[in-house]
Each structure stands twice: as structure tokens, then as C-alpha cells.
Amino acid sequence: MSSCSNMSLNILFSLAFLVSVVRLGAAGGNVGNTIDVIDAPLLTQKISTNRSIIVDAAGNGEFTSIQAAVDSVPEGNSKWIIVHVRKGVYGEKVHIPKHKPYIFMRGNGRGRTVVVWSQSSEDNIESATLRVEAKHFVAFGISFKNDAPTGVAYTSQNQSVAAFVGADKVAFYHCAFFSAHNTLFDYKGRHYYDDCYIQGSVDFIFGRARSLFHNCELFVISDKRIEILGSIAAQNRQSEDDESGFVFNKGKIYGIDQVYLGRVKSPYSRVLFANMYMSKTIEAKGWTGWRYDGSLESTYLAEYRNSGQGSIADNRVSWAKQLSDEEAAPLLSVDFIHGEEWLPAWL
């Protein structure tokens, strides 16, 4: 090989090495300028811990039960610990109590690591397959399912929650949530959902949390027992000073039945769908005031730069908002949830 060729190869290898170093060095919390996907190795790197517990349904770990692994975490835990849940179907309810923060529950992919329970209750929290009540909880690559059979419409038999999230500073990456009714009880606190799949029919994301759903898939299933159309979001903001709200930025909405984007849950409900693909599964009116008789003046049910047949705003209800660039901007970044202060990574 000629000296000229050797020089060219050396230059190429040097450039490749330089690019890799730059990418690794730039991968701080905000990885949007370097990669398109937040994966488990990156989260593990950012969380930076050598403490781990292995859960294996086949018996090749320290525990065969996720809850047993969580129970082994010391009360008042103050440093990150990884609960690695290997592939398998885990038939159990999982509770992260408030005195056990800093748990990173790492699955092997939402199609491979599945937590499933079957329970309906008049108490949404009681029915939940996953119950998070501790700050600083992160989950990656896990499906959470409540496969309770749906009961009689408008009765307590409908309350079958896949996940209850009732703590501050909680994040889910590449997770999935399955149920027919009241799928995700996003109760309170600041939350981040990245590249998640959420399936439901009626009020399938509800609560009064302050949450950013980034690049999530929302899949609408059918519930023929009821006459009214379901709603994706039922957000329960309590006052004008309350900073809570649901923001869906990027991602897509599709499914097998018609649905409203959301319904008015309180006089101050706040929901924004932005930069989303919306299939024709979205009802033309967009939003509903079903079961709400109060004033609509203080509600903030809004859309911004969506696409697809379901995004056509010609027949939207008069009280829905179409935001300008300036109005939407403060709601679309992780600043909405103060994410730079606590998220291990974001896009």
C-alpha cells in the first residue's frame, strides 16, 4: 500500500475516533444533538452506579419477583440502584413505596419484559399493576398491563389501572402501558415519558401531574359498552396558579375507534397536543365537556402544528385553542417539568 493511501486511512481513523469522542463527551442530560434514541446503556451511564439487583423469572438471578427485589432496597435509600428485570412475564403487582427513592428499573425491552396483573376496583390506586410513590424513579423497557376483564359500563368494575404515578421526578423510557379503561393514572408530580406506548379507550391518561410525553404512541381501542366516545386525556388542574398539565410533543395517535383528544375535568384543565400525527380516529370536534357543567373560560385545551386527518381544526369546539409559536414554546421543552434539574437524559 502506498504512503499516500496509508496517510488517507490514518486520517479517516483519526476523524472517526474524534467524532466518537465528541459524541460521548456531548452526551450530557440533553442528548438531542447527538442521538435519536435514549437506550438502556446511556441511562445506566448517566445514572452512574455499580449497585444492581438481578430479577430473573427463570430463577437465574437474585430474585424471581420484582417486588421482592424492591423490598430488599434499604429504606431511606439515597443512591441509585439498578433493579435489572430480565425478559419474562411477571404476574404480580409492583409497589415502589415513598421511602425507597433512586430506583432504576431496567427491563430488557417492552416486548420482552412484561409486568401483568388483573384487577378492577372502585379505587383506581388499588387496581394498579405498578404503583410509584417514591421520588427519583426511572423505568426503561418494560410493559405494564392490567388485563382485568371490563365490567359493566359506568361502574367500579371499569377501574383497571396499569400504572399509578404519584411521586415527583419520575421518568419512563421505552415503556408500554396497557388497559381498557383508566390506563395511566398520572396523579401528581413532574414526569417524563419518552418513546412510550399507551393504549386505552376512556380517560386513558388522567390525573393532575405536570408531565411531558415525548414521541409517544397513543393507541385507541374500542369499548362498545358505552355510547359516548372516550377521551385520551382527562387532566385535573386545580387552579390558575397550579403549574400542572399534560403536554404531548411529537409521536402519533391512531387506533380502531373514535376518540376525543381530551375532556374537561376541572375549570382549569390543561392539555396540549403538539407536533403529533393524528389519524382519523380523532373526533372532528376534538374536545368534549362530558360530565362537566362549569365554566370553560379558564380551561387550556390546546393544539399546535399537528398533522394527519385527525388534526383538521375546522370543526373543533369553540373553546379549544390553536397556539402560536410564541404560546407553544414554553410548554414544549423539558423546562416545563424543570427536567434539566433531575432527568438523567432527554431528547
VOBA-1610 file (N, C-alpha, C; in pm, whole numbers, padded with zeros to 5 digits, always signed):
BEGIN
Met+00086-00120+00000Met+00000+00000+00000Met+00089+00123+00000Ser+00055+00224-00076Ser+00135+00344-00088Ser+00129+00426+00039Ser+00230+00512+00059Ser+00231+00601+00176Ser+00115+00698+00172Cys+00073+00735+00050Cys-00044+00826+00036Cys-00170+00757+00086Ser-00185+00627+00052Ser-00304+00552+00096Ser-00304+00536+00247Asn-00182+00505+00303Asn-00174+00490+00448Asn-00212+00619+00519Met-00167+00732+00463Met-00199+00861+00522Met-00350+00887+00520Ser-00414+00851+00409Ser-00558+00871+00396Ser-00634+00789+00499Leu-00590+00659+00516Leu-00655+00573+00615Leu-00637+00627+00756Asn-00515+00672+00785Asn-00490+00727+00919Asn-00578+00848+00947Ile-00596+00931+00845Ile-00682+01049+00861Ile-00825+01006+00888Leu-00875+00906+00814Leu-01013+00857+00832Leu-01033+00801+00972Phe-00936+00717+01018Phe-00948+00659+01152Phe-00944+00767+01258Ser-00859+00867+01237Ser-00850+00977+01334Ser-00980+01055+01342Leu-01040+01079+01225Leu-01166+01151+01222Leu-01277+01071+01290Ala-01280+00941+01263Ala-01382+00855+01325Ala-01368+00857+01476Phe-01242+00846+01524Phe-01219+00849+01668Phe-01261+00982+01728Leu-01228+01090+01658Leu-01264+01224+01707Leu-01413+01240+01717Val-01487+01191+01614Val-01633+01200+01616Val-01690+01124+01734Ser-01637+01001+01760Ser-01689+00921+01870Ser-01662+00989+02003Val-01545+01050+02019Val-01513+01121+02142Val-01606+01240+02162Val-01628+01314+02054Val-01718+01429+02062Val-01858+01386+02103Arg-01908+01275+02043Arg-02043+01227+02074Arg-02052+01186+02220Leu-01951+01112+02271Leu-01955+01070+02410Leu-01943+01189+02503Gly-01860+01283+02468Gly-01843+01399+02553Gly-01966+01487+02556Ala-02042+01488+02446Ala-02160+01574+02440Ala-02282+01511+02504Ala-02273+01381+02536Ala-02392+01312+02587Ala-02414+01344+02734Gly-02454+01465+02760Gly-02494+01502+02894Gly-02640+01468+02911Gly-02714+01550+02987Gly-02856+01521+03002Gly-02928+01533+02870Asn-02908+01645+02802Asn-02974+01666+02673Asn-02892+01600+02564Val-02944+01489+02512Val-02871+01415+02409Val-02930+01437+02272Gly-03015+01538+02260Gly-03085+01561+02135Gly-02995+01595+02019Asn-02876+01650+02045Asn-02786+01688+01937Asn-02694+01575+01894Thr-02700+01460+01963Thr-02606+01354+01933Thr-02672+01224+01891Ile-02784+01188+01951Ile-02851+01063+01918Ile-03001+01085+01906Asp-03067+00987+01845Asp-03211+00996+01826Asp-03289+00917+01929Val-03221+00825+01999Val-03289+00735+02091Val-03212+00727+02222Ile-03284+00730+02332Ile-03223+00709+02463Ile-03234+00560+02495Asp-03120+00492+02509Asp-03124+00348+02534Asp-03077+00317+02677Ala-03085+00189+02712Ala-03051+00148+02848Ala-02905+00174+02885Pro-02809+00145+02796Pro-02670+00175+02832Pro-02646+00323+02862Leu-02709+00411+02784Leu-02692+00553+02810Leu-02750+00592+02946Leu-02869+00542+02977Leu-02928+00573+03107Leu-02842+00519+03220Thr-02791+00397+03201Thr-02704+00338+03303Thr-02579+00422+03323Gln-02524+00472+03212Gln-02407+00559+03220Gln-02438+00688+03295Lys-02552+00748+03263Lys-02588+00876+03324Lys-02620+00860+03473Ile-02685+00748+03507Ile-02719+00725+03647Ile-02594+00692+03728Ser-02498+00626+03665Ser-02364+00606+03720Ser-02366+00540+03858Thr-02395+00410+03857Thr-02393+00333+03982Thr-02345+00193+03952Asn-02282+00132+04052Asn-02244-00009+04038Asn-02327-00099+04129Arg-02434-00043+04182Arg-02524-00121+04268Arg-02637-00176+04184Ser-02654-00306+04180Ser-02760-00365+04099Ser-02815-00491+04164Ile-02940-00519+04129Ile-03011-00640+04174Ile-03067-00705+04048Ile-03047-00835+04033Ile-03095-00906+03915Ile-03224-00981+03949Val-03327-00956+03866Val-03453-01029+03878Val-03467-01115+03752Asp-03488-01243+03770Asp-03498-01335+03656Asp-03611-01433+03680Ala-03710-01429+03593Ala-03827-01516+03610Ala-03790-01663+03603Ala-03679-01694+03536Ala-03635-01834+03521Ala-03551-01881+03638Gly-03524-01792+03733Gly-03450-01832+03851Gly-03300-01814+03843Asn-03252-01742+03744Asn-03108-01723+03728Asn-03060-01587+03778Gly-03130-01533+03875Gly-03091-01405+03934Gly-03101-01412+04084Glu-03098-01297+04148Glu-03109-01294+04294Glu-03254-01310+04340Phe-03348-01270+04253Phe-03490-01281+04286Phe-03567-01326+04161Thr-03679-01391+04183Thr-03771-01421+04073Thr-03889-01325+04073Ser-03901-01243+04176Ser-04011-01146+04191Ser-03955-01005+04192Ile-04019-00916+04114Ile-03977-00775+04114Ile-04002-00712+04249Gln-04118-00741+04308Gln-04149-00681+04437Gln-04050-00724+04545Ala-04007-00848+04540Ala-03908-00895+04638Ala-03778-00818+04623Ala-03741-00786+04499Ala-03620-00707+04476Ala-03636-00566+04531Val-03751-00505+04507Val-03778-00371+04560Val-03777-00374+04712Asp-03836-00477+04771Asp-03839-00488+04917Asp-03699-00496+04977Ser-03603-00546+04900Ser-03466-00560+04950Ser-03389-00428+04951Val-03441-00326+04882Val-03376-00194+04881Val-03393-00130+05019Pro-03287-00080+05079Pro-03298-00023+05214Pro-03392+00098+05218Glu-03465+00111+05327Glu-03547+00231+05346Glu-03455+00352+05358Gly-03501+00464+05300Gly-03420+00585+05302Gly-03305+00579+05204Asn-03312+00489+05107Asn-03206+00477+05006Asn-03176+00613+04945Ser-03048+00649+04936Ser-03011+00782+04886Ser-02920+00779+04765Lys-02890+00659+04714Lys-02805+00646+04596Lys-02873+00552+04496Trp-02849+00579+04368Trp-02914+00500+04264Trp-02880+00352+04276Ile-02981+00270+04255Ile-02963+00126+04249Ile-03042+00072+04131Ile-02983-00017+04054Ile-03048-00073+03935Ile-03117-00203+03973Val-03244-00211+03944Val-03318-00338+03953Val-03333-00386+03809His-03249-00479+03768His-03249-00528+03631His-03348-00644+03619Val-03458-00618+03549Val-03563-00718+03532Val-03544-00784+03396Arg-03494-00905+03397Arg-03468-00973+03272Arg-03597-01015+03202Lys-03583-01062+03080Lys-03700-01095+02999Lys-03786-01199+03070Gly-03917-01185+03049Gly-04011-01277+03110Gly-04142-01206+03139Val-04243-01284+03175Val-04372-01230+03216Val-04383-01245+03367Tyr-04400-01134+03436Tyr-04405-01132+03581Tyr-04548-01102+03625Gly-04615-01201+03679Gly-04754-01186+03720Gly-04762-01137+03863Glu-04752-01008+03881Glu-04752-00950+04015Glu-04784-00801+04010Lys-04823-00748+04124Lys-04832-00604+04142Lys-04699-00555+04197Val-04658-00436+04154Val-04530-00381+04199Val-04555-00245+04263His-04505-00229+04385His-04522-00104+04460His-04385-00047+04495Ile-04362+00077+04454Ile-04239+00150+04491Ile-04277+00247+04602Pro-04256+00211+04729Pro-04301+00296+04840Pro-04219+00424+04851Lys-04277+00524+04914Lys-04217+00657+04914Lys-04081+00663+04983His-04051+00570+05072His-03923+00573+05143His-03814+00496+05069Lys-03839+00461+04939Lys-03736+00391+04861Lys-03712+00462+04727Pro-03653+00582+04732Pro-03623+00655+04608Pro-03498+00601+04540Tyr-03466+00660+04425Tyr-03346+00629+04348Tyr-03340+00484+04302Ile-03451+00437+04245Ile-03454+00305+04184Ile-03463+00321+04033Phe-03371+00257+03962Phe-03375+00249+03816Phe-03415+00106+03780Met-03539+00090+03735Met-03591-00042+03699Met-03569-00063+03550Arg-03473-00146+03519Arg-03429-00164+03380Arg-03477-00299+03326Gly-03563-00293+03225Gly-03608-00414+03160Gly-03525-00447+03038Asn-03561-00556+02972Asn-03491-00599+02850Asn-03566-00560+02724Gly-03656-00464+02735Gly-03738-00421+02621Gly-03884-00446+02650Arg-03969-00353+02608Arg-04110-00364+02644Arg-04181-00482+02579Gly-04121-00541+02477Gly-04177-00662+02420Gly-04124-00788+02485Arg-04029-00774+02579Arg-03965-00891+02640Arg-03983-00896+02791Thr-03991-00780+02854Thr-04012-00775+03000Thr-04151-00719+03026Val-04239-00802+03083Val-04379-00766+03098Val-04423-00790+03243Val-04486-00687+03301Val-04546-00699+03434Val-04696-00692+03415Val-04767-00795+03459Val-04910-00801+03433Val-04986-00843+03558Trp-05100-00776+03578Trp-05190-00810+03687Trp-05332-00794+03634Ser-05426-00850+03704Ser-05565-00843+03659Ser-05654-00805+03776Gln-05690-00676+03782Gln-05773-00631+03895Gln-05853-00507+03857Ser-05980-00510+03887Ser-06067-00392+03877Ser-06109-00354+04017Ser-06130-00226+04039Ser-06166-00180+04172Ser-06233-00044+04162Glu-06314-00012+04263Glu-06369+00124+04269Glu-06260+00224+04309Asp-06146+00173+04355Asp-06031+00254+04392Asp-05925+00240+04283Asn-05902+00347+04208Asn-05805+00342+04099Asn-05667+00296+04146Ile-05623+00349+04259Ile-05489+00317+04308Ile-05480+00169+04342Glu-05582+00117+04406Glu-05581-00023+04447Glu-05571-00117+04327Ser-05627-00076+04214Ser-05627-00165+04098Ser-05495-00167+04022Ala-05405-00073+04051Ala-05287-00051+03966Ala-05188-00167+03968Thr-05140-00203+03851Thr-05035-00304+03840Thr-04903-00249+03892Leu-04868-00126+03853Leu-04749-00057+03905Leu-04795+00063+03986Arg-04736+00078+04104Arg-04770+00191+04192Arg-04641+00258+04235Val-04619+00380+04187Val-04495+00453+04217Val-04526+00567+04312Glu-04467+00561+04431Glu-04488+00666+04531Glu-04355+00721+04584Ala-04245+00686+04519Ala-04114+00735+04559Ala-04057+00829+04453Lys-03991+00934+04499Lys-03923+01025+04407Lys-03806+00954+04339His-03761+01014+04230His-03643+00965+04160His-03658+00817+04124Phe-03762+00789+04049Phe-03782+00654+03995Phe-03772+00661+03844Val-03696+00569+03785Val-03681+00562+03640Val-03708+00418+03597Ala-03785+00403+03489Ala-03809+00271+03432Ala-03772+00274+03284Phe-03716+00164+03237Phe-03680+00152+03096Phe-03720+00014+03045Gly-03783+00010+02926Gly-03802-00114+02853Gly-03889-00217+02922Ile-04000-00174+02980Ile-04091-00265+03049Ile-04235-00234+03007Ser-04316-00339+02992Ser-04460-00322+02969Ser-04533-00347+03100Phe-04629-00259+03129Phe-04713-00272+03247Phe-04857-00292+03200Lys-04917-00402+03239Lys-05051-00436+03189Lys-05147-00463+03304Asn-05269-00415+03288Asn-05381-00460+03371Asn-05480-00523+03275Asp-05489-00654+03277Asp-05575-00721+03180Asp-05706-00768+03242Ala-05752-00694+03345Ala-05881-00726+03405Ala-05990-00716+03300Pro-06084-00812+03298Pro-06195-00801+03203Pro-06279-00680+03235Thr-06322-00609+03133Thr-06403-00490+03157Thr-06540-00531+03206Gly-06591-00456+03303Gly-06720-00489+03363Gly-06833-00409+03301Val-06931-00379+03382Val-07047-00305+03336Val-07009-00157+03323Ala-07050-00094+03215Ala-07014+00045+03192Ala-07061+00134+03306Tyr-06979+00235+03338Tyr-07006+00335+03442Tyr-07005+00277+03583Thr-06951+00161+03605Thr-06942+00105+03739Thr-06796+00092+03779Ser-06773+00059+03906Ser-06637+00047+03956Ser-06559-00063+03887Gln-06629-00153+03820Gln-06558-00261+03753Gln-06473-00209+03637Asn-06492-00083+03600Asn-06412-00026+03491Asn-06273+00020+03535Gln-06251+00039+03665Gln-06126+00098+03711Gln-06016-00008+03712Ser-05939-00014+03607Ser-05833-00114+03596Ser-05706-00044+03546Val-05632+00013+03640Val-05518+00098+03610Val-05393+00014+03585Ala-05320+00047+03481Ala-05192-00020+03454Ala-05081+00038+03540Ala-05080+00172+03556Ala-04976+00235+03637Ala-05031+00357+03708Phe-05000+00369+03836Phe-05030+00486+03917Phe-04897+00555+03947Val-04885+00681+03906Val-04760+00756+03924Val-04792+00874+04015Gly-04754+00861+04142Gly-04792+00960+04242Gly-04675+01021+04315Ala-04562+01038+04246Ala-04444+01098+04309Ala-04378+01195+04213Asp-04291+01279+04266Asp-04221+01378+04186Asp-04095+01317+04124Lys-04055+01369+04009Lys-03930+01332+03943Lys-03928+01184+03905Val-04023+01148+03820Val-04037+01010+03773Val-04028+01010+03620Ala-03955+00914+03564Ala-03938+00908+03419Ala-03952+00765+03369Phe-04015+00753+03252Phe-04031+00624+03184Phe-03974+00638+03044Tyr-03886+00545+03007Tyr-03827+00544+02874Tyr-03860+00411+02806His-03918+00418+02688His-03946+00298+02608His-04030+00196+02685Cys-04126+00244+02760Cys-04217+00156+02833Cys-04352+00151+02762Ala-04437+00059+02805Ala-04572+00048+02749Ala-04672+00027+02861Phe-04792+00080+02839Phe-04899+00074+02938Phe-05026+00025+02869Phe-05082-00084+02920Phe-05199-00145+02857Phe-05313-00160+02957Ser-05431-00115+02917Ser-05556-00144+02987Ser-05668-00098+02895Ala-05791-00123+02937Ala-05905-00079+02856Ala-05960+00055+02905His-05948+00081+03034His-06014+00198+03092His-05927+00252+03205Asn-05899+00383+03203Asn-05814+00445+03307Asn-05676+00380+03310Thr-05610+00378+03196Thr-05483+00306+03183Thr-05373+00366+03269Leu-05348+00495+03254Leu-05236+00560+03322Leu-05288+00669+03415Phe-05277+00644+03545Phe-05318+00741+03646Phe-05195+00827+03677Asp-05182+00936+03603Asp-05070+01027+03616Asp-05106+01130+03723Tyr-05095+01087+03847Tyr-05162+01156+03958Tyr-05102+01291+03993Lys-04974+01293+04031Lys-04914+01420+04072Lys-04763+01413+04059Gly-04700+01530+04055Gly-04555+01538+04042Gly-04512+01572+03900Arg-04382+01582+03880Arg-04325+01610+03748Arg-04277+01479+03687His-04323+01454+03563His-04296+01324+03500His-04253+01343+03355Tyr-04175+01246+03307Tyr-04128+01246+03168Tyr-04150+01107+03110Tyr-04218+01102+02995Tyr-04243+00977+02924Tyr-04179+00991+02786Asp-04079+00908+02759Asp-04007+00916+02632Asp-04028+00787+02553Asp-04077+00802+02430Asp-04093+00687+02341Asp-04175+00576+02405Cys-04283+00613+02470Cys-04369+00514+02535Cys-04492+00485+02449Tyr-04552+00369+02473Tyr-04675+00326+02406Tyr-04783+00319+02513Ile-04896+00388+02488Ile-05006+00392+02586Ile-05135+00358+02514Gln-05204+00258+02565Gln-05325+00208+02499Gln-05445+00218+02593Gly-05560+00261+02539Gly-05680+00268+02621Gly-05799+00313+02540Ser-05910+00339+02612Ser-06033+00381+02544Ser-06096+00504+02609Val-06120+00500+02740Val-06188+00610+02809Val-06095+00668+02915Asp-06070+00800+02908Asp-05984+00869+03005Asp-05856+00791+03029Phe-05788+00749+02921Phe-05681+00655+02950Phe-05551+00718+02994Ile-05547+00852+03002Ile-05439+00921+03073Ile-05507+01029+03158Phe-05501+01015+03289Phe-05577+01107+03374Phe-05500+01138+03502Gly-05535+01250+03566Gly-05469+01292+03688Gly-05439+01440+03685Arg-05354+01485+03775Arg-05319+01628+03784Arg-05168+01648+03790Ala-05094+01561+03724Ala-04949+01573+03722Ala-04905+01681+03623Arg-04777+01711+03628Arg-04713+01804+03534Arg-04620+01721+03449Ser-04667+01679+03331Ser-04598+01574+03257Ser-04573+01610+03112Leu-04458+01566+03064Leu-04421+01581+02924Leu-04411+01443+02861Phe-04494+01421+02758Phe-04495+01295+02684Phe-04423+01321+02551His-04302+01270+02539His-04221+01298+02420His-04220+01178+02326Asn-04266+01200+02205Asn-04261+01100+02100Asn-04329+00969+02141Cys-04445+00981+02200Cys-04519+00863+02246Cys-04625+00820+02144Glu-04657+00692+02145Glu-04765+00637+02063Glu-04888+00618+02151Leu-05000+00672+02107Leu-05126+00659+02179Leu-05221+00578+02091Phe-05256+00459+02137Phe-05338+00370+02056Phe-05477+00356+02118Val-05578+00384+02038Val-05717+00385+02084Val-05782+00251+02054Ile-05831+00185+02159Ile-05906+00062+02140Ile-06054+00091+02153Ser-06136-00009+02126Ser-06281+00011+02122Ser-06347-00040+02250Asp-06446+00034+02296Asp-06528-00009+02409Asp-06674+00013+02369Lys-06737-00090+02318Lys-06872-00078+02264Lys-06981-00081+02370Arg-06941-00094+02498Arg-07043-00096+02604Arg-07098+00042+02634Ile-07029+00145+02588Ile-07069+00281+02621Ile-07108+00356+02495Glu-07200+00451+02512Glu-07249+00529+02398Glu-07160+00647+02365Ile-07101+00707+02469Ile-07016+00825+02445Ile-06880+00781+02394Leu-06814+00871+02323Leu-06678+00844+02280Leu-06582+00864+02397Gly-06474+00790+02396Gly-06374+00805+02500Gly-06288+00929+02479Ser-06199+00955+02575Ser-06106+01067+02567Ser-05966+01017+02601Ile-05868+01073+02533Ile-05730+01035+02565Ile-05691+01093+02700Ala-05711+01222+02720Ala-05662+01289+02840Ala-05775+01351+02921Ala-05768+01332+03052Ala-05859+01398+03146Ala-05772+01457+03257Gln-05730+01582+03235Gln-05634+01646+03326Gln-05708+01731+03427Asn-05666+01723+03553Asn-05743+01780+03664Asn-05666+01891+03736Arg-05621+01989+03662Arg-05552+02105+03721Arg-05646+02176+03817Gln-05593+02217+03935Gln-05680+02261+04043Gln-05705+02412+04049Ser-05615+02493+03992Ser-05632+02638+04000Ser-05550+02703+03890Glu-05569+02833+03874Glu-05496+02906+03772Glu-05347+02911+03804Asp-05312+02904+03933Asp-05171+02907+03974Asp-05106+02770+03972Asp-05186+02668+03958Asp-05136+02530+03952Asp-05056+02513+03823Glu-04933+02465+03833Glu-04845+02451+03717Glu-04859+02317+03646Ser-04955+02235+03688Ser-04968+02102+03628Ser-05027+02110+03487Gly-05016+01999+03416Gly-05071+01991+03280Gly-05008+01873+03207Phe-05073+01829+03103Phe-05020+01723+03017Phe-04978+01784+02884Val-04854+01763+02845Val-04805+01809+02715Val-04758+01688+02635Phe-04818+01671+02518Phe-04780+01563+02426Phe-04708+01628+02308Asn-04578+01603+02297Asn-04499+01665+02192Asn-04436+01557+02104Lys-04470+01558+01976Lys-04428+01458+01878Lys-04499+01326+01907Gly-04475+01226+01824Gly-04545+01100+01840Gly-04667+01090+01751Lys-04754+00992+01780Lys-04871+00972+01694Lys-04988+00915+01772Ile-05108+00942+01717Ile-05233+00890+01772Ile-05303+00813+01662Tyr-05337+00690+01690Tyr-05407+00607+01593Tyr-05485+00500+01668Gly-05561+00417+01597Gly-05635+00313+01667Gly-05749+00257+01586Ile-05844+00194+01657Ile-05953+00123+01590Ile-06090+00181+01626Asp-06093+00294+01692Asp-06221+00356+01727Asp-06203+00508+01734Gln-06315+00579+01740Gln-06311+00725+01751Gln-06288+00766+01895Val-06222+00880+01912Val-06190+00928+02046Val-06173+01079+02042Tyr-06199+01144+02156Tyr-06166+01286+02172Tyr-06022+01298+02220Leu-05959+01410+02188Leu-05826+01435+02241Leu-05828+01443+02393Gly-05932+01503+02446Gly-05942+01515+02591Gly-06077+01567+02632Arg-06100+01563+02762Arg-06225+01619+02814Arg-06195+01711+02931Val-06286+01801+02956Val-06273+01896+03066Val-06297+01820+03197Lys-06196+01819+03281Lys-06207+01751+03410Lys-06227+01850+03524Ser-06179+01973+03502Ser-06191+02079+03602Ser-06193+02213+03529Pro-06227+02322+03598Pro-06229+02453+03531Pro-06092+02496+03477Tyr-05985+02428+03522Tyr-05850+02470+03483Tyr-05773+02360+03410Ser-05842+02261+03359Ser-05775+02153+03286Ser-05678+02209+03183Arg-05556+02150+03178Arg-05456+02199+03082Arg-05394+02080+03008Val-05413+02079+02875Val-05359+01973+02789Val-05316+02037+02658Leu-05200+01997+02608Leu-05152+02042+02478Leu-05105+01923+02396Phe-05154+01914+02272Phe-05102+01819+02173Phe-05027+01900+02068Ala-04898+01870+02052Ala-04815+01948+01961Ala-04729+01857+01874Asn-04719+01894+01748Asn-04631+01822+01654Asn-04663+01673+01647Met-04790+01639+01664Met-04833+01499+01665Met-04896+01462+01531Tyr-04880+01336+01492Tyr-04959+01282+01382Tyr-05089+01230+01441Met-05201+01275+01386Met-05333+01232+01434Met-05409+01166+01320Ser-05440+01040+01336Ser-05517+00970+01233Ser-05663+01010+01244Lys-05745+00956+01156Lys-05888+00989+01155Lys-05960+00934+01276Thr-05890+00865+01365Thr-05952+00817+01488Thr-05994+00933+01580Ile-05940+01054+01557Ile-05976+01171+01638Ile-06110+01227+01592Glu-06202+01242+01685Glu-06332+01301+01658Glu-06314+01446+01610Ala-06393+01488+01512Ala-06375+01620+01448Ala-06384+01736+01547Lys-06468+01724+01650Lys-06481+01832+01749Lys-06356+01844+01836Gly-06280+01739+01845Gly-06153+01745+01916Gly-06160+01724+02066Trp-06251+01798+02131Trp-06257+01800+02277Trp-06402+01790+02322Thr-06421+01746+02448Thr-06556+01731+02499Thr-06567+01781+02643Gly-06685+01828+02678Gly-06713+01869+02816Gly-06801+01769+02887Trp-06796+01644+02845Trp-06881+01539+02902Trp-06868+01535+03055Arg-06983+01536+03121Arg-06993+01530+03267Arg-06933+01653+03336Tyr-06922+01764+03264Tyr-06873+01887+03324Tyr-06972+01998+03294Asp-07016+02069+03399Asp-07118+02172+03382Asp-07069+02312+03415Gly-06940+02327+03445Gly-06889+02457+03487Gly-06845+02545+03371Ser-06777+02652+03407Ser-06727+02747+03309Ser-06611+02688+03231Leu-06602+02728+03104Leu-06494+02682+03018Leu-06389+02790+02994Glu-06408+02907+03054Glu-06322+03021+03028Glu-06177+02998+03071Ser-06157+02921+03177Ser-06022+02903+03232Ser-05956+02774+03186Thr-06023+02695+03105Thr-05962+02571+03057Thr-05854+02605+02952Tyr-05758+02513+02938Tyr-05649+02534+02844Tyr-05629+02403+02769Leu-05716+02378+02674Leu-05711+02258+02593Leu-05669+02301+02453Ala-05547+02263+02414Ala-05483+02332+02301Ala-05414+02235+02205Glu-05390+02287+02084Glu-05320+02212+01980Glu-05219+02305+01911Tyr-05114+02240+01855Tyr-05011+02319+01788Tyr-04942+02234+01682Arg-04952+02277+01558Arg-04877+02221+01446Arg-04885+02067+01436Asn-05006+02015+01451Asn-05024+01871+01433Asn-05049+01839+01285Ser-05044+01711+01251Ser-05065+01670+01113Ser-05157+01549+01109Gly-05200+01514+00987Gly-05289+01399+00971Gly-05434+01442+00969Gln-05519+01350+00923Gln-05662+01382+00906Gln-05727+01425+01036Gly-05685+01366+01147Gly-05745+01398+01276Gly-05708+01534+01330Ser-05612+01600+01267Ser-05567+01731+01316Ser-05644+01848+01254Ile-05728+01820+01155Ile-05802+01927+01087Ile-05893+01997+01188Ala-05875+02127+01201Ala-05939+02202+01310Ala-06068+02272+01270Asp-06119+02250+01150Asp-06236+02324+01101Asp-06358+02310+01191Asn-06377+02193+01252Asn-06497+02168+01333Asn-06468+02153+01481Arg-06354+02206+01525Arg-06321+02198+01666Arg-06419+02281+01750Val-06435+02242+01877Val-06520+02319+01968Val-06463+02460+01981Ser-06551+02555+02008Ser-06511+02697+02007Ser-06412+02731+02117Trp-06413+02656+02225Trp-06327+02689+02339Trp-06190+02621+02334Ala-06163+02543+02232Ala-06029+02485+02215Ala-05935+02590+02158Lys-05806+02576+02184Lys-05709+02675+02141Lys-05616+02619+02034Gln-05582+02702+01937Gln-05476+02673+01840Gln-05363+02771+01870Leu-05251+02719+01917Leu-05145+02805+01969Leu-05052+02859+01861Ser-04999+02976+01890Ser-04894+03034+01806Ser-04759+02976+01849Asp-04655+03003+01770Asp-04521+02959+01806Asp-04481+03012+01944Glu-04510+03137+01966Glu-04471+03200+02092Glu-04545+03140+02211Glu-04673+03109+02193Glu-04751+03050+02302Glu-04708+02907+02333Ala-04671+02832+02230Ala-04638+02691+02249Ala-04498+02670+02306Ala-04405+02756+02271Ala-04264+02735+02304Ala-04235+02700+02450Pro-04292+02770+02550Pro-04258+02740+02689Pro-04304+02602+02736Leu-04394+02541+02660Leu-04451+02414+02704Leu-04384+02293+02638Leu-04300+02315+02539Leu-04252+02205+02457Leu-04116+02149+02497Ser-04044+02214+02582Ser-03913+02164+02624Ser-03922+02105+02764Val-03813+02042+02808Val-03813+01984+02942Val-03815+02091+03051Asp-03800+02216+03011Asp-03814+02325+03108Asp-03953+02323+03171Phe-04051+02273+03098Phe-04188+02266+03150Phe-04194+02184+03279Ile-04108+02083+03289Ile-04106+01998+03409Ile-03975+02017+03487His-03901+02126+03456His-03771+02152+03519His-03679+02031+03502Gly-03684+01971+03384Gly-03616+01845+03362Gly-03466+01849+03373Glu-03404+01965+03342Glu-03259+01974+03349Glu-03208+01955+03491Glu-03296+01972+03589Glu-03256+01960+03729Glu-03253+01815+03776Trp-03326+01724+03707Trp-03339+01589+03764Trp-03338+01474+03664Leu-03366+01499+03536Leu-03370+01390+03439Leu-03229+01338+03408Pro-03211+01207+03401Pro-03080+01154+03361Pro-03050+01182+03213Ala-03154+01186+03129Ala-03136+01212+02985Ala-03268+01252+02926Trp-03262+01330+02818Trp-03383+01369+02747Trp-03349+01406+02604Leu-03450+01411+02520Leu-03433+01449+02381Leu-03510+01578+02353
//
